[in-house]
Amino acid sequence: MIVKADTTEKKIDVQYYALLREERGLSFETVMTIAQTPKELYGELQKRHGFRLPIERLKVAVNDAFQDWDSPLQPNDNVVFIPPVAGG
């Protein structure tokens, strides 16, 4: 059985913090994407915006809950990429 990838664009709200916010130049944006997972979405955004942080250094939350990078994305999800933070 052949499974066809869903190529339907969906609207995703993305929030950025710390280094990602600095690199993007804003803290929030709405994107149209065919990404099926947070991992795919970060890959798209990394290429588009030149993010330097590798995915292994980030956590991801979808709709206010930490998620696995391979969890499915739904239209209108709110995705937050959380970089490491330093404190003192």
C-alpha positions as CSV (number, residue, x, y, z in Angstrom):
1,M,0.0,0.0,0.0
2,I,1.3,3.4,-1.0
3,V,0.7,6.2,1.5
4,K,0.5,9.6,-0.1
5,A,2.0,12.5,1.8
6,D,-0.4,15.3,2.6
7,T,0.6,18.4,0.6
8,T,-2.2,20.6,1.8
9,E,-1.0,23.8,3.3
10,K,-2.0,24.6,6.8
11,K,-1.8,27.8,8.9
12,I,0.5,27.5,11.9
13,D,1.3,30.1,14.5
14,V,4.9,30.1,15.5
15,Q,6.4,31.8,18.6
16,Y,10.2,32.4,19.0
17,Y,12.2,33.1,22.1
18,A,15.8,34.1,23.0
19,L,18.3,33.4,20.1
20,L,15.6,32.4,17.7
21,R,13.7,35.6,18.3
22,E,16.9,37.6,17.7
23,E,17.7,35.7,14.5
24,R,14.2,36.1,13.1
25,G,13.7,39.6,14.2
26,L,10.3,39.0,15.7
27,S,8.7,36.9,18.4
28,F,5.6,35.7,16.5
29,E,4.5,34.9,13.0
30,T,1.9,32.9,11.1
31,V,3.2,30.6,8.4
32,M,1.6,28.5,5.7
33,T,3.3,25.2,5.5
34,I,2.9,21.6,4.3
35,A,5.1,20.4,7.2
36,Q,3.5,17.4,8.9
37,T,5.6,17.5,12.1
38,P,7.4,20.1,14.3
39,K,10.6,18.6,13.0
40,E,9.7,19.3,9.4
41,L,8.4,22.8,10.3
42,Y,11.7,23.7,12.0
43,G,13.6,22.4,9.0
44,E,11.6,24.7,6.7
45,L,12.0,27.7,9.0
46,Q,15.7,27.0,9.5
47,K,16.3,27.1,5.7
48,R,14.0,30.1,5.3
49,H,15.4,32.2,8.1
50,G,18.9,30.9,8.6
51,F,18.5,29.7,12.2
52,R,21.8,28.4,13.5
53,L,20.6,26.3,16.4
54,P,20.4,22.5,15.6
55,I,17.2,20.8,16.4
56,E,18.9,18.7,19.1
57,R,19.3,21.9,21.2
58,L,15.6,22.8,21.1
59,K,12.4,21.7,22.8
60,V,9.1,22.1,21.1
61,A,5.6,22.8,22.5
62,V,2.4,22.5,20.5
63,N,-0.7,24.1,21.9
64,D,0.9,24.8,25.3
65,A,2.1,21.2,25.8
66,F,5.6,19.8,25.2
67,Q,5.5,17.4,22.2
68,D,7.7,14.9,20.4
69,W,9.4,16.3,17.3
70,D,7.5,13.7,15.2
71,S,4.0,14.4,16.5
72,P,1.5,15.4,13.8
73,L,0.7,19.1,13.2
74,Q,-2.9,20.2,12.7
75,P,-4.2,23.4,11.0
76,N,-4.2,26.4,13.4
77,D,-1.7,24.8,15.9
78,N,0.4,27.1,18.0
79,V,4.1,25.9,17.9
80,V,6.8,27.2,20.2
81,F,10.4,26.4,19.6
82,I,12.3,26.7,23.0
83,P,16.0,27.2,22.8
84,P,18.3,26.6,25.8
85,V,18.4,29.5,28.2
86,A,21.2,30.7,30.4
87,G,20.6,32.2,33.8
88,G,22.5,33.6,36.6
